[in-house]
């Protein structure tokens, strides 16, 4: 799978509205056949930073995502809300889902 984590620093005056601002993009992405997950979290240390954790079945699914109409629309509608260019880590990993954290296994 393609595993991606991205950090979005948004302008302080729009930080509380970010979940609603991104809702159409989020819902459209989650409905893609190759999307495994697409989850936003707000930083505990910086209320103006959101972290996106997303995964796609494979490179073809990732390519379909960045070529989608909703991705192109997000490229024009989301940047005005940002304080800086988002930062990203993207890697291909040989698995299809989350693995258990064995060091904290609940038995």
BALOBA-1460 file (C-alpha; in Angstrom, 3 decimals):
// residues 107
<rec num="1" residu="x" x="0.000" y="0.000" z="0.000"/>
<rec num="2" residu="x" x="0.955" y="3.648" z="-0.328"/>
<rec num="3" residu="x" x="1.029" y="5.178" z="3.168"/>
<rec num="4" residu="x" x="0.993" y="8.965" z="3.452"/>
<rec num="5" residu="x" x="1.148" y="11.341" z="6.388"/>
<rec num="6" residu="x" x="0.855" y="15.069" z="5.742"/>
<rec num="7" residu="x" x="0.956" y="18.070" z="8.070"/>
<rec num="8" residu="x" x="-1.240" y="21.059" z="7.231"/>
<rec num="9" residu="x" x="-0.643" y="24.341" z="9.068"/>
<rec num="10" residu="x" x="-3.769" y="26.403" z="8.562"/>
<rec num="11" residu="x" x="-4.311" y="30.085" z="9.177"/>
<rec num="12" residu="x" x="-5.397" y="30.664" z="12.809"/>
<rec num="13" residu="x" x="-8.644" y="32.394" z="11.833"/>
<rec num="14" residu="x" x="-9.832" y="29.321" z="9.878"/>
<rec num="15" residu="x" x="-8.401" y="26.531" z="12.047"/>
<rec num="16" residu="x" x="-11.667" y="25.647" z="13.772"/>
<rec num="17" residu="x" x="-13.486" y="25.447" z="10.420"/>
<rec num="18" residu="x" x="-10.886" y="23.180" z="8.743"/>
<rec num="19" residu="x" x="-12.872" y="19.930" z="9.209"/>
<rec num="20" residu="x" x="-15.886" y="21.454" z="7.443"/>
<rec num="21" residu="x" x="-13.713" y="23.128" z="4.819"/>
<rec num="22" residu="x" x="-12.144" y="19.792" z="3.890"/>
<rec num="23" residu="x" x="-15.307" y="17.678" z="4.245"/>
<rec num="24" residu="x" x="-16.169" y="17.475" z="0.503"/>
<rec num="25" residu="x" x="-12.582" y="16.493" z="-0.348"/>
<rec num="26" residu="x" x="-12.443" y="14.007" z="2.520"/>
<rec num="27" residu="x" x="-15.744" y="12.340" z="1.629"/>
<rec num="28" residu="x" x="-14.883" y="12.122" z="-2.067"/>
<rec num="29" residu="x" x="-11.475" y="10.629" z="-1.312"/>
<rec num="30" residu="x" x="-12.896" y="8.097" z="1.129"/>
<rec num="31" residu="x" x="-15.283" y="6.926" z="-1.604"/>
<rec num="32" residu="x" x="-12.446" y="6.132" z="-4.023"/>
<rec num="33" residu="x" x="-12.224" y="2.350" z="-4.591"/>
<rec num="34" residu="x" x="-8.479" y="2.313" z="-3.835"/>
<rec num="35" residu="x" x="-8.624" y="4.411" z="-0.646"/>
<rec num="36" residu="x" x="-7.972" y="2.347" z="2.476"/>
<rec num="37" residu="x" x="-8.309" y="5.271" z="4.892"/>
<rec num="38" residu="x" x="-8.189" y="9.063" z="4.939"/>
<rec num="39" residu="x" x="-8.210" y="10.439" z="8.492"/>
<rec num="40" residu="x" x="-7.637" y="13.933" z="9.866"/>
<rec num="41" residu="x" x="-6.430" y="14.718" z="13.397"/>
<rec num="42" residu="x" x="-5.757" y="18.025" z="15.066"/>
<rec num="43" residu="x" x="-2.384" y="18.493" z="16.722"/>
<rec num="44" residu="x" x="-2.379" y="18.546" z="20.519"/>
<rec num="45" residu="x" x="0.618" y="20.900" z="20.458"/>
<rec num="46" residu="x" x="-0.469" y="23.348" z="17.761"/>
<rec num="47" residu="x" x="-4.183" y="24.104" z="17.288"/>
<rec num="48" residu="x" x="-3.425" y="25.434" z="13.807"/>
<rec num="49" residu="x" x="-1.970" y="22.149" z="12.580"/>
<rec num="50" residu="x" x="-3.899" y="19.185" z="11.218"/>
<rec num="51" residu="x" x="-2.323" y="15.834" z="10.405"/>
<rec num="52" residu="x" x="-3.715" y="13.710" z="7.595"/>
<rec num="53" residu="x" x="-3.054" y="9.962" z="7.632"/>
<rec num="54" residu="x" x="-4.059" y="8.286" z="4.407"/>
<rec num="55" residu="x" x="-3.439" y="5.041" z="2.587"/>
<rec num="56" residu="x" x="-4.167" y="3.724" z="-0.880"/>
<rec num="57" residu="x" x="-4.223" y="0.119" z="-2.043"/>
<rec num="58" residu="x" x="-1.278" y="0.581" z="-4.425"/>
<rec num="59" residu="x" x="0.494" y="3.052" z="-6.689"/>
<rec num="60" residu="x" x="-2.299" y="2.943" z="-9.253"/>
<rec num="61" residu="x" x="-4.850" y="3.901" z="-6.591"/>
<rec num="62" residu="x" x="-2.594" y="6.718" z="-5.411"/>
<rec num="63" residu="x" x="-2.215" y="7.961" z="-8.985"/>
<rec num="64" residu="x" x="-5.984" y="7.824" z="-9.503"/>
<rec num="65" residu="x" x="-6.390" y="9.930" z="-6.357"/>
<rec num="66" residu="x" x="-4.078" y="12.730" z="-7.479"/>
<rec num="67" residu="x" x="-5.678" y="12.699" z="-10.946"/>
<rec num="68" residu="x" x="-9.241" y="12.904" z="-9.601"/>
<rec num="69" residu="x" x="-11.495" y="15.909" z="-10.054"/>
<rec num="70" residu="x" x="-11.866" y="16.361" z="-6.294"/>
<rec num="71" residu="x" x="-8.068" y="16.398" z="-5.841"/>
<rec num="72" residu="x" x="-7.728" y="19.070" z="-8.533"/>
<rec num="73" residu="x" x="-10.489" y="21.063" z="-6.881"/>
<rec num="74" residu="x" x="-8.762" y="20.784" z="-3.485"/>
<rec num="75" residu="x" x="-5.565" y="22.089" z="-5.083"/>
<rec num="76" residu="x" x="-7.369" y="25.360" z="-5.757"/>
<rec num="77" residu="x" x="-9.784" y="25.618" z="-2.806"/>
<rec num="78" residu="x" x="-7.599" y="24.552" z="0.141"/>
<rec num="79" residu="x" x="-4.372" y="26.613" z="-0.260"/>
<rec num="80" residu="x" x="-6.047" y="29.958" z="0.613"/>
<rec num="81" residu="x" x="-6.702" y="28.486" z="4.082"/>
<rec num="82" residu="x" x="-3.094" y="27.417" z="4.635"/>
<rec num="83" residu="x" x="-0.356" y="29.255" z="6.502"/>
<rec num="84" residu="x" x="2.398" y="27.334" z="4.676"/>
<rec num="85" residu="x" x="2.934" y="24.554" z="2.160"/>
<rec num="86" residu="x" x="1.947" y="21.200" z="3.687"/>
<rec num="87" residu="x" x="4.714" y="18.728" z="4.543"/>
<rec num="88" residu="x" x="4.408" y="15.076" z="3.581"/>
<rec num="89" residu="x" x="5.896" y="11.625" z="4.055"/>
<rec num="90" residu="x" x="4.853" y="9.083" z="1.426"/>
<rec num="91" residu="x" x="6.108" y="5.522" z="1.304"/>
<rec num="92" residu="x" x="5.117" y="2.197" z="-0.166"/>
<rec num="93" residu="x" x="4.834" y="-0.517" z="2.485"/>
<rec num="94" residu="x" x="4.292" y="-4.255" z="1.999"/>
<rec num="95" residu="x" x="1.042" y="-4.614" z="3.928"/>
<rec num="96" residu="x" x="-2.672" y="-3.981" z="3.458"/>
<rec num="97" residu="x" x="-3.824" y="-2.744" z="6.853"/>
<rec num="98" residu="x" x="-2.620" y="-1.580" z="10.265"/>
<rec num="99" residu="x" x="-0.425" y="-4.002" z="12.205"/>
<rec num="100" residu="x" x="-0.801" y="-4.553" z="15.939"/>
<rec num="101" residu="x" x="1.560" y="-2.712" z="18.271"/>
<rec num="102" residu="x" x="2.958" y="-5.831" z="19.898"/>
<rec num="103" residu="x" x="4.689" y="-3.913" z="22.702"/>
<rec num="104" residu="x" x="1.242" y="-2.867" z="24.003"/>
<rec num="105" residu="x" x="-0.695" y="-6.029" z="23.208"/>
<rec num="106" residu="x" x="-3.905" y="-6.399" z="25.194"/>
<rec num="107" residu="x" x="-4.418" y="-10.003" z="26.262"/>
